[in-house]
Amino acid sequence: MAEAEAAQLKEDGNQHFQRQDYKAATKSYSQALKLTKDKALMATLYRNRAACGLKMESYAQAASDASRAIDINSADIKALYRRCQALEHLGKLDQAFKDVQRCATLEPRNQNFQETLRRLNTSIQEQLRVQFSTDSRVQTMFEILLNENSEADKREKAANNLIVLGREEAGAERIFQSNGVGLLLQLMDTKRPELVLAAVRTLSGMCSGHRARATAILHTVRIDRICSLMATENEEMSLAVCNLLQAIIDSLSGEDKREHRGKEEALVLDTKKDLKQITSHLLDMLVSKKVSGQGRDQALNLLNKNVPRKDLSIHDNSRTIYVVDNGLRKILKVVGQVPDLPSCLPLTDNTRMLASILINKLYDDLRCDPERDHFRKICEEYITSKFDPQDMDKNVNAIQTVSGILQGPFDLGNQLLGMKGVMEMMVALCGSEREADQLVAVEALIHASTKLSRATFIITNGVSLLKQIYKTTKNEKIKIRTLVGLCKLGSAGGSDYGLRQFAEGSTEKLAKQCRKWLCNTAIDTRTRRWAVEGLAYLTLDADVKDDFVQDIPALQAMFELAKARTSDKTILYSVANTLVNCTNSYDVKEVVPELVQLAKFSKQHVPEEHPKDKKDFVDMRVKRLLKAGVISALACMVKADSAILTDQTKELLARVFLALCDNPKDRGTIVAQGGGKALIPLALEGTDVGKVKAAHGLAKIAAVSNPDIAFPGERVYEVVRPLVSLLDTQRDGLQNYEALLGLTNLSGRSDKLRQKIFKEKALPDIENYMFENHDQLRQAATECMCNMVLNKEVQERFLADGNDRLKLVVLLCGEEDEKLQNAAAGALAMLTAAHKKLCLKMTQVTTQWLEILQRLCLHDQLSVQHRGLVIAYNLLSADAELARKLVESELLEILTVVGKQEPDEKRAAVVQTARECLIKCMDYGFIKPVS
């Protein structure tokens, strides 16, 4: 019984293989192998499974299966040749050569074997030549680099060649085998920056995608040495070492996504210990005074990128737990640094923000409340330990830490604000005589007053202090921060016109001062950033945003700050926020009239809209922003490679782009300034809301623009996925409609784009919208399908049995809506022209087909009538019997009437097609010409 079942499974596997379902075939062969003990059958099954492995590009598995077949029968020529093919793909040319040599011995006249033998021989000779030349090149390069008397040009060339060689798999392996790591360490010992840099970059290339080599290099060079190199002041060096560590981490954790095979896989089984050691050293770097600000930033970047989970569906967050237990206090120490105090660690403008982002990512990566409670307790204990009545510096550090956490996980920051003495200490520091204390306190108050409830507390307790500091201080840095504090408190009511915190006109005065500072290039960039942050709050007031967009110098000064690469990147969020406010692209809750009446009756506050937040004013602001060059600023912001371009910032940018794209007349300007290209990355990465907003912006542009200009080159293919995502039924009708228009435009460009749309599984969604009750959605979907039917795979879907696709298109041709009829008739004309089978199928899907066809051929609109006549011609050409049926119907009379008309310029195509139909009927002999 078992042997019979195994034989049947083998037959099933063969059928799956013929249908190109290689996974199912592999499964059948594997089940058969478990049931049989017949050696001959086992050899066949292993050999067949090896063929599946080759088709699925699982070459290691294919070689293993072929070897098992050969173990049973050493003269199994098919198994030998399949193993040869697998080994060739695995790069084991010498072993592949031996197998095909044996095949050629068994079948000397087989031309395929002879050709493979020649090809492999050539490849092996080339490999040996490269290997020997590579060995000598590596040796020569090291001799030049280690010789102090070598010329500078030669040294530079040798260093660059070594880096390039290290990036190639063969070259990296030759360097490694030729004691290259030892020689690279000698280069590092020279302490000459250009040689050390070359060594580090070569090691980066050697570590990429090779776990065993990365492990060996990590142990030989040692993590402490790598970290000490990253700690240097030299920015280029620090970045190069950061890239080296990232390459090592990727290889050890499998993030490089390369396939490890054979010995490479067996050499390293567990890399957790090495990864933990790297994390531990990076955490130690955060609090070391010997580490430069640049080095600290790179350590934070590595932790930000590699510790939190990239996908929250993965259950294991052990790396985050390890960092929380062993490094959270160290991260908090960085967040709490005050640059003006003598005890401060070396920092850059971005260090504290990077640390806040890391705290935020770690907090978000926690899975449950006990983990979050543990995180909060560590923060509370750290802050409490810093409070000291005798040491003001410690108190300042404590408040700076709270300020930093408020820029990260805001909910946690809010809980810490509720700790005894924290808010009081902030207000007390405002009254301190030391400028450093005032600076920290004002910044903390700014970050603390994000929620209206907190802001109310501070308005009661702190506004008078802020005003006093603003009036008395001569330090511009404190003055501008105090102003931002007042700006934030003044805008605590948000866009609600009825919740103004300050007297009429106060916010406009604050905004005017912010604009003045923003335009003053004599002030340092970090201080000007606070002016933008002030505007980010104040522009919630419609009067302020209206004045701001009319101040072209202030707008352009803000754009220049956002574009500047040397700028403090924390400015990106503030600029994005300001632009969201100016374009009113924030979410607004829908006001239900009944609830408003109820609220008034119960004497509850009802939000009021500012008169200048109406659509006419918003449209005018958008026009002014476009004229001032907002698109080029946004495009530069999207390209920012810093970790500070957070998902939240991307969402804000996507909102702004969508608001700017709202008017079809403005879309040409947006495309011309590079807006189309800039939107693509926002639609692919970021928050779910941000990706949807960016995709909607892309749809608006794709619907009306020439895709070749809006998305030049290969970028156009990246646009397809975001547009397809908008076809989801959870998206609103306008998003569905504009996505369909965009896809219609794209699918009309080339078959490669139609193929891409098909592969993104858009076809079922497009078909669903063809059934939609909404006329415009149905029309847009049908127009899109009209373009898609040019694709062969789409045509095959229509040819397949057991579906109503063709019936739907035929019935849509009979609808009253002319545009819908036009699109459906176009699709049907192309389908019937492509396949005769579809002509016959059309007559079977519905009994109304002939009546619908006759109505198309008599249609008042010439484009619809022309498409109807093309369908008639396709049916006449497809089959003689079908042609006879058409001639016997009223269609012949319709064709005769249309064919006899005078072909003026407009009707020429219609009359010509009708005459071609009549000629086809004459060819069959169904009608005769009148003499």
QUIUR-V810855 format. One record per residue. N is the residue number from 0. RES is the residue in three letters. NEAR is the number of other ideal C-beta (glycine too) atoms within 10 Angstrom. Layout:
BEGIN
N;RES;NEAR
N;RES;NEAR
END
This chain:
BEGIN
0;MET;6
1;ALA;12
2;GLU;13
3;ALA;10
4;GLU;13
5;ALA;22
6;ALA;16
7;GLN;13
8;LEU;21
9;LYS;20
10;GLU;11
11;ASP;17
12;GLY;25
13;ASN;15
14;GLN;12
15;HIS;19
16;PHE;20
17;GLN;9
18;ARG;10
19;GLN;9
20;ASP;15
21;TYR;19
22;LYS;11
23;ALA;16
24;ALA;25
25;THR;23
26;LYS;17
27;SER;26
28;TYR;27
29;SER;15
30;GLN;16
31;ALA;26
32;LEU;18
33;LYS;9
34;LEU;17
35;THR;20
36;LYS;9
37;ASP;14
38;LYS;10
39;ALA;10
40;LEU;18
41;MET;19
42;ALA;19
43;THR;23
44;LEU;25
45;TYR;24
46;ARG;25
47;ASN;24
48;ARG;29
49;ALA;30
50;ALA;21
51;CYS;25
52;GLY;23
53;LEU;20
54;LYS;15
55;MET;14
56;GLU;11
57;SER;20
58;TYR;21
59;ALA;17
60;GLN;17
61;ALA;25
62;ALA;27
63;SER;16
64;ASP;29
65;ALA;29
66;SER;18
67;ARG;18
68;ALA;24
69;ILE;22
70;ASP;13
71;ILE;16
72;ASN;17
73;SER;10
74;ALA;10
75;ASP;20
76;ILE;18
77;LYS;16
78;ALA;28
79;LEU;24
80;TYR;25
81;ARG;27
82;ARG;30
83;CYS;26
84;GLN;21
85;ALA;27
86;LEU;25
87;GLU;21
88;HIS;15
89;LEU;16
90;GLY;14
91;LYS;18
92;LEU;20
93;ASP;11
94;GLN;15
95;ALA;24
96;PHE;20
97;LYS;15
98;ASP;26
99;VAL;26
100;GLN;16
101;ARG;18
102;CYS;22
103;ALA;18
104;THR;11
105;LEU;13
106;GLU;13
107;PRO;9
108;ARG;7
109;ASN;14
110;GLN;8
111;ASN;12
112;PHE;22
113;GLN;15
114;GLU;11
115;THR;22
116;LEU;16
117;ARG;11
118;ARG;14
119;LEU;21
120;ASN;14
121;THR;10
122;SER;15
123;ILE;14
124;GLN;11
125;GLU;11
126;GLN;14
127;LEU;12
128;ARG;10
129;VAL;15
130;GLN;14
131;PHE;11
132;SER;11
133;THR;18
134;ASP;14
135;SER;10
136;ARG;18
137;VAL;23
138;GLN;14
139;THR;12
140;MET;24
141;PHE;21
142;GLU;12
143;ILE;18
144;LEU;25
145;LEU;15
146;ASN;12
147;GLU;8
148;ASN;4
149;SER;14
150;GLU;10
151;ALA;8
152;ASP;8
153;LYS;13
154;ARG;20
155;GLU;15
156;LYS;13
157;ALA;22
158;ALA;20
159;ASN;13
160;ASN;18
161;LEU;26
162;ILE;18
163;VAL;12
164;LEU;21
165;GLY;25
166;ARG;14
167;GLU;15
168;GLU;14
169;ALA;13
170;GLY;22
171;ALA;22
172;GLU;16
173;ARG;22
174;ILE;28
175;PHE;18
176;GLN;11
177;SER;15
178;ASN;11
179;GLY;26
180;VAL;19
181;GLY;10
182;LEU;21
183;LEU;26
184;LEU;15
185;GLN;13
186;LEU;22
187;MET;19
188;ASP;11
189;THR;14
190;LYS;8
191;ARG;14
192;PRO;12
193;GLU;15
194;LEU;20
195;VAL;21
196;LEU;21
197;ALA;26
198;ALA;29
199;VAL;24
200;ARG;21
201;THR;28
202;LEU;32
203;SER;22
204;GLY;23
205;MET;29
206;CYS;29
207;SER;22
208;GLY;18
209;HIS;22
210;ARG;22
211;ALA;16
212;ARG;23
213;ALA;25
214;THR;18
215;ALA;17
216;ILE;24
217;LEU;24
218;HIS;11
219;THR;13
220;VAL;21
221;ARG;13
222;ILE;17
223;ASP;11
224;ARG;13
225;ILE;21
226;CYS;21
227;SER;17
228;LEU;23
229;MET;27
230;ALA;21
231;THR;18
232;GLU;11
233;ASN;16
234;GLU;15
235;GLU;12
236;MET;20
237;SER;23
238;LEU;17
239;ALA;21
240;VAL;27
241;CYS;23
242;ASN;19
243;LEU;27
244;LEU;24
245;GLN;19
246;ALA;22
247;ILE;27
248;ILE;23
249;ASP;20
250;SER;26
251;LEU;22
252;SER;15
253;GLY;11
254;GLU;14
255;ASP;18
256;LYS;7
257;ARG;15
258;GLU;12
259;HIS;18
260;ARG;14
261;GLY;11
262;LYS;8
263;GLU;14
264;GLU;13
265;ALA;10
266;LEU;13
267;VAL;17
268;LEU;6
269;ASP;8
270;THR;19
271;LYS;11
272;LYS;8
273;ASP;19
274;LEU;19
275;LYS;14
276;GLN;13
277;ILE;21
278;THR;20
279;SER;15
280;HIS;18
281;LEU;26
282;LEU;20
283;ASP;16
284;MET;22
285;LEU;23
286;VAL;17
287;SER;16
288;LYS;8
289;LYS;11
290;VAL;23
291;SER;20
292;GLY;17
293;GLN;24
294;GLY;28
295;ARG;28
296;ASP;25
297;GLN;27
298;ALA;28
299;LEU;25
300;ASN;20
301;LEU;20
302;LEU;26
303;ASN;17
304;LYS;17
305;ASN;19
306;VAL;22
307;PRO;20
308;ARG;17
309;LYS;9
310;ASP;5
311;LEU;11
312;SER;5
313;ILE;8
314;HIS;8
315;ASP;9
316;ASN;18
317;SER;11
318;ARG;20
319;THR;21
320;ILE;17
321;TYR;16
322;VAL;22
323;VAL;22
324;ASP;12
325;ASN;14
326;GLY;21
327;LEU;20
328;ARG;17
329;LYS;17
330;ILE;26
331;LEU;24
332;LYS;17
333;VAL;23
334;VAL;25
335;GLY;25
336;GLN;21
337;VAL;21
338;PRO;16
339;ASP;13
340;LEU;16
341;PRO;6
342;SER;10
343;CYS;15
344;LEU;18
345;PRO;18
346;LEU;19
347;THR;16
348;ASP;19
349;ASN;21
350;THR;22
351;ARG;22
352;MET;24
353;LEU;27
354;ALA;30
355;SER;25
356;ILE;21
357;LEU;27
358;ILE;26
359;ASN;21
360;LYS;20
361;LEU;25
362;TYR;23
363;ASP;14
364;ASP;19
365;LEU;19
366;ARG;14
367;CYS;7
368;ASP;8
369;PRO;9
370;GLU;16
371;ARG;17
372;ASP;11
373;HIS;14
374;PHE;21
375;ARG;17
376;LYS;10
377;ILE;15
378;CYS;24
379;GLU;14
380;GLU;12
381;TYR;20
382;ILE;22
383;THR;13
384;SER;11
385;LYS;21
386;PHE;17
387;ASP;12
388;PRO;7
389;GLN;6
390;ASP;11
391;MET;15
392;ASP;17
393;LYS;15
394;ASN;22
395;VAL;25
396;ASN;25
397;ALA;26
398;ILE;27
399;GLN;24
400;THR;25
401;VAL;25
402;SER;25
403;GLY;24
404;ILE;28
405;LEU;23
406;GLN;21
407;GLY;21
408;PRO;23
409;PHE;15
410;ASP;9
411;LEU;19
412;GLY;22
413;ASN;16
414;GLN;15
415;LEU;20
416;LEU;19
417;GLY;9
418;MET;16
419;LYS;9
420;GLY;13
421;VAL;18
422;MET;21
423;GLU;10
424;MET;20
425;MET;24
426;VAL;17
427;ALA;15
428;LEU;23
429;CYS;23
430;GLY;12
431;SER;17
432;GLU;6
433;ARG;14
434;GLU;15
435;ALA;19
436;ASP;22
437;GLN;24
438;LEU;24
439;VAL;29
440;ALA;31
441;VAL;30
442;GLU;24
443;ALA;28
444;LEU;31
445;ILE;25
446;HIS;20
447;ALA;26
448;SER;23
449;THR;16
450;LYS;13
451;LEU;15
452;SER;9
453;ARG;20
454;ALA;22
455;THR;14
456;PHE;16
457;ILE;22
458;ILE;18
459;THR;9
460;ASN;15
461;GLY;24
462;VAL;18
463;SER;11
464;LEU;22
465;LEU;25
466;LYS;13
467;GLN;13
468;ILE;26
469;TYR;19
470;LYS;9
471;THR;11
472;THR;17
473;LYS;7
474;ASN;14
475;GLU;14
476;LYS;18
477;ILE;21
478;LYS;20
479;ILE;25
480;ARG;27
481;THR;29
482;LEU;24
483;VAL;29
484;GLY;31
485;LEU;29
486;CYS;28
487;LYS;24
488;LEU;23
489;GLY;26
490;SER;28
491;ALA;23
492;GLY;18
493;GLY;14
494;SER;20
495;ASP;16
496;TYR;17
497;GLY;11
498;LEU;14
499;ARG;17
500;GLN;18
501;PHE;19
502;ALA;9
503;GLU;8
504;GLY;9
505;SER;14
506;THR;23
507;GLU;14
508;LYS;13
509;LEU;26
510;ALA;28
511;LYS;15
512;GLN;17
513;CYS;28
514;ARG;23
515;LYS;12
516;TRP;22
517;LEU;27
518;CYS;17
519;ASN;13
520;THR;10
521;ALA;6
522;ILE;16
523;ASP;12
524;THR;14
525;ARG;15
526;THR;17
527;ARG;24
528;ARG;23
529;TRP;27
530;ALA;28
531;VAL;25
532;GLU;25
533;GLY;30
534;LEU;29
535;ALA;25
536;TYR;30
537;LEU;29
538;THR;27
539;LEU;24
540;ASP;29
541;ALA;22
542;ASP;18
543;VAL;26
544;LYS;27
545;ASP;20
546;ASP;18
547;PHE;26
548;VAL;24
549;GLN;12
550;ASP;19
551;ILE;12
552;PRO;11
553;ALA;24
554;LEU;25
555;GLN;16
556;ALA;20
557;MET;27
558;PHE;22
559;GLU;15
560;LEU;21
561;ALA;24
562;LYS;18
563;ALA;13
564;ARG;10
565;THR;7
566;SER;20
567;ASP;19
568;LYS;23
569;THR;22
570;ILE;24
571;LEU;26
572;TYR;22
573;SER;24
574;VAL;28
575;ALA;25
576;ASN;22
577;THR;26
578;LEU;30
579;VAL;21
580;ASN;27
581;CYS;25
582;THR;23
583;ASN;20
584;SER;21
585;TYR;14
586;ASP;6
587;VAL;11
588;LYS;6
589;GLU;5
590;VAL;11
591;VAL;10
592;PRO;7
593;GLU;7
594;LEU;12
595;VAL;13
596;GLN;11
597;LEU;12
598;ALA;15
599;LYS;11
600;PHE;8
601;SER;7
602;LYS;6
603;GLN;10
604;HIS;11
605;VAL;13
606;PRO;16
607;GLU;13
608;GLU;14
609;HIS;18
610;PRO;10
611;LYS;19
612;ASP;18
613;LYS;12
614;LYS;9
615;ASP;8
616;PHE;17
617;VAL;20
618;ASP;15
619;MET;14
620;ARG;22
621;VAL;23
622;LYS;16
623;ARG;18
624;LEU;24
625;LEU;17
626;LYS;12
627;ALA;19
628;GLY;16
629;VAL;28
630;ILE;24
631;SER;16
632;ALA;22
633;LEU;29
634;ALA;19
635;CYS;18
636;MET;25
637;VAL;23
638;LYS;13
639;ALA;16
640;ASP;8
641;SER;17
642;ALA;18
643;ILE;18
644;LEU;21
645;THR;19
646;ASP;14
647;GLN;16
648;THR;23
649;LYS;24
650;GLU;22
651;LEU;30
652;LEU;30
653;ALA;30
654;ARG;24
655;VAL;28
656;PHE;31
657;LEU;22
658;ALA;23
659;LEU;25
660;CYS;25
661;ASP;16
662;ASN;15
663;PRO;12
664;LYS;8
665;ASP;19
666;ARG;22
667;GLY;15
668;THR;15
669;ILE;25
670;VAL;20
671;ALA;13
672;GLN;18
673;GLY;16
674;GLY;26
675;GLY;28
676;LYS;19
677;ALA;22
678;LEU;33
679;ILE;20
680;PRO;16
681;LEU;26
682;ALA;27
683;LEU;14
684;GLU;13
685;GLY;23
686;THR;15
687;ASP;10
688;VAL;14
689;GLY;21
690;LYS;20
691;VAL;23
692;LYS;27
693;ALA;28
694;ALA;30
695;HIS;25
696;GLY;30
697;LEU;31
698;ALA;28
699;LYS;27
700;ILE;25
701;ALA;29
702;ALA;22
703;VAL;17
704;SER;20
705;ASN;12
706;PRO;20
707;ASP;11
708;ILE;11
709;ALA;25
710;PHE;23
711;PRO;11
712;GLY;8
713;GLU;7
714;ARG;13
715;VAL;21
716;TYR;16
717;GLU;16
718;VAL;28
719;VAL;24
720;ARG;17
721;PRO;25
722;LEU;27
723;VAL;22
724;SER;19
725;LEU;25
726;LEU;22
727;ASP;12
728;THR;8
729;GLN;7
730;ARG;16
731;ASP;10
732;GLY;11
733;LEU;14
734;GLN;21
735;ASN;24
736;TYR;22
737;GLU;24
738;ALA;31
739;LEU;29
740;LEU;20
741;GLY;29
742;LEU;32
743;THR;22
744;ASN;23
745;LEU;24
746;SER;28
747;GLY;16
748;ARG;14
749;SER;14
750;ASP;12
751;LYS;11
752;LEU;21
753;ARG;23
754;GLN;17
755;LYS;20
756;ILE;25
757;PHE;19
758;LYS;13
759;GLU;18
760;LYS;10
761;ALA;23
762;LEU;20
763;PRO;9
764;ASP;22
765;ILE;24
766;GLU;18
767;ASN;14
768;TYR;22
769;MET;23
770;PHE;12
771;GLU;16
772;ASN;6
773;HIS;13
774;ASP;13
775;GLN;17
776;LEU;19
777;ARG;22
778;GLN;25
779;ALA;28
780;ALA;28
781;THR;29
782;GLU;25
783;CYS;29
784;MET;28
785;CYS;24
786;ASN;23
787;MET;25
788;VAL;24
789;LEU;17
790;ASN;19
791;LYS;12
792;GLU;12
793;VAL;24
794;GLN;17
795;GLU;10
796;ARG;17
797;PHE;20
798;LEU;16
799;ALA;10
800;ASP;5
801;GLY;4
802;ASN;12
803;ASP;13
804;ARG;20
805;LEU;23
806;LYS;16
807;LEU;19
808;VAL;26
809;VAL;25
810;LEU;16
811;LEU;24
812;CYS;29
813;GLY;17
814;GLU;16
815;GLU;7
816;ASP;15
817;GLU;14
818;LYS;18
819;LEU;21
820;GLN;25
821;ASN;22
822;ALA;28
823;ALA;30
824;ALA;30
825;GLY;24
826;ALA;30
827;LEU;28
828;ALA;23
829;MET;20
830;LEU;27
831;THR;24
832;ALA;17
833;ALA;18
834;HIS;16
835;LYS;15
836;LYS;13
837;LEU;23
838;CYS;20
839;LEU;15
840;LYS;18
841;MET;25
842;THR;18
843;GLN;10
844;VAL;17
845;THR;17
846;THR;8
847;GLN;14
848;TRP;20
849;LEU;17
850;GLU;13
851;ILE;23
852;LEU;26
853;GLN;18
854;ARG;17
855;LEU;26
856;CYS;26
857;LEU;15
858;HIS;21
859;ASP;7
860;GLN;12
861;LEU;13
862;SER;16
863;VAL;23
864;GLN;23
865;HIS;25
866;ARG;28
867;GLY;28
868;LEU;29
869;VAL;24
870;ILE;28
871;ALA;26
872;TYR;21
873;ASN;22
874;LEU;26
875;LEU;26
876;SER;18
877;ALA;20
878;ASP;15
879;ALA;13
880;GLU;9
881;LEU;17
882;ALA;20
883;ARG;14
884;LYS;14
885;LEU;23
886;VAL;18
887;GLU;10
888;SER;14
889;GLU;13
890;LEU;22
891;LEU;16
892;GLU;10
893;ILE;22
894;LEU;26
895;THR;15
896;VAL;12
897;VAL;21
898;GLY;19
899;LYS;11
900;GLN;12
901;GLU;7
902;PRO;14
903;ASP;8
904;GLU;6
905;LYS;8
906;ARG;16
907;ALA;13
908;ALA;16
909;VAL;23
910;VAL;18
911;GLN;14
912;THR;22
913;ALA;26
914;ARG;18
915;GLU;18
916;CYS;28
917;LEU;21
918;ILE;14
919;LYS;19
920;CYS;21
921;MET;11
922;ASP;13
923;TYR;12
924;GLY;8
925;PHE;17
926;ILE;15
927;LYS;8
928;PRO;7
929;VAL;4
930;SER;3
END
